[in-house]
């Protein structure tokens, strides 16, 4: 059973940085795509970024304006989201998710980690 555990959230001032981590277990992750999503209060969950575990290729939401970077550490089975130049509108519950490479639905989710950016 795939398990995803996020960490690294917290309170930060606008303009600051945070690095989120997603520790993955229970799967053959070279066959997976890993992603970050976020959900702000009163809003729908939105895609942030994804990475193909096998070749490291990445894709980002256009709205991020290049402020976030997704990466992975194969030895630690961990995916990271480096978030720079944070804005109050980045405040949300951030989720890690995974799916098989050729699947369209993310069927494994973590419990989320809260990021709060103060102005």
C-alpha positions in Angstrom: 0.0 0.0 0.0 1.4 3.3 -1.1 1.8 5.9 1.7 2.7 9.5 1.3 3.6 11.7 4.3 4.1 15.4 3.9 6.1 17.7 6.1 7.7 21.1 6.1 4.7 23.4 6.3 4.5 26.4 8.6 4.1 30.1 9.0 6.3 32.4 6.9 6.3 36.0 6.0 5.6 37.2 2.5 8.8 37.0 0.4 10.1 34.1 2.4 10.8 30.4 1.5 9.7 27.0 2.6 10.6 23.5 1.5 8.0 20.8 1.7 8.8 17.1 1.7 6.8 14.1 0.8 8.1 10.8 2.0 6.8 7.9 -0.1 6.7 4.2 0.8 5.0 1.0 -0.3 5.4 1.3 -4.1 7.8 1.0 -7.0 8.1 4.7 -7.5 10.2 4.6 -10.7 6.8 3.8 -12.3 5.0 6.8 -10.8 4.4 10.4 -11.3 4.5 12.5 -8.1 2.7 15.8 -7.7 1.9 18.6 -5.4 -1.6 20.1 -5.1 -2.9 22.8 -2.8 -6.3 23.9 -1.5 -7.0 27.3 0.0 -10.0 27.9 2.3 -13.2 28.1 0.3 -11.4 27.2 -3.0 -11.1 24.1 -5.1 -8.0 22.0 -4.9 -5.5 23.1 -7.6 -2.5 21.5 -9.3 0.9 22.9 -8.4 3.6 20.8 -9.9 4.5 17.2 -10.9 7.6 15.2 -11.5 8.2 11.9 -13.3 10.1 9.8 -10.9 11.9 7.8 -13.6 13.4 10.6 -15.7 12.9 13.6 -13.5 10.9 15.6 -16.0 8.8 18.3 -14.5 5.7 20.4 -15.2 4.3 23.4 -13.3 1.1 25.4 -13.0 1.5 28.6 -15.1 0.3 30.7 -12.1 3.5 30.0 -10.1 5.6 32.3 -12.2 8.7 30.2 -11.7 8.8 30.6 -7.9 8.4 26.9 -7.0 10.7 23.9 -7.9 9.8 20.2 -7.6 12.5 17.7 -7.2 13.1 14.1 -5.9 15.7 12.1 -4.0 15.6 8.6 -5.3 17.7 7.2 -2.4 15.3 8.6 0.2 12.1 8.0 -1.8 11.2 11.7 -1.1 9.8 14.4 -3.3 10.4 18.1 -2.4 8.7 21.4 -3.3 10.9 24.4 -2.8 8.8 27.5 -2.6 10.4 30.9 -2.9 9.1 34.5 -2.9 6.0 33.3 -1.1 2.9 35.4 -1.3 -0.2 35.5 1.0 -2.2 33.9 -1.8 0.0 30.8 -1.5 -1.6 30.1 1.8 -3.2 26.7 1.5 -3.1 23.1 2.6 -0.5 21.4 0.4 -1.0 17.8 -0.6 1.4 15.2 -2.1 -0.2 12.8 -4.6 1.0 10.0 -6.9 -0.3 8.0 -9.9 1.1 5.5 -12.3 2.9 7.0 -15.3 0.1 6.1 -17.8 -2.8 6.8 -15.4 -4.8 10.0 -15.5 -6.1 10.0 -11.9 -4.0 10.6 -8.8 -5.1 7.7 -6.6 -2.7 8.1 -3.6 -2.8 11.2 -1.4 -1.0 12.4 1.7 -2.8 14.1 4.6 -1.5 17.5 3.7 0.7 20.1 5.3 -0.4 23.7 6.0 1.4 26.6 4.6 0.5 30.1 5.9 2.1 33.2 4.4 1.6 36.4 6.4 1.6 39.8 4.7 
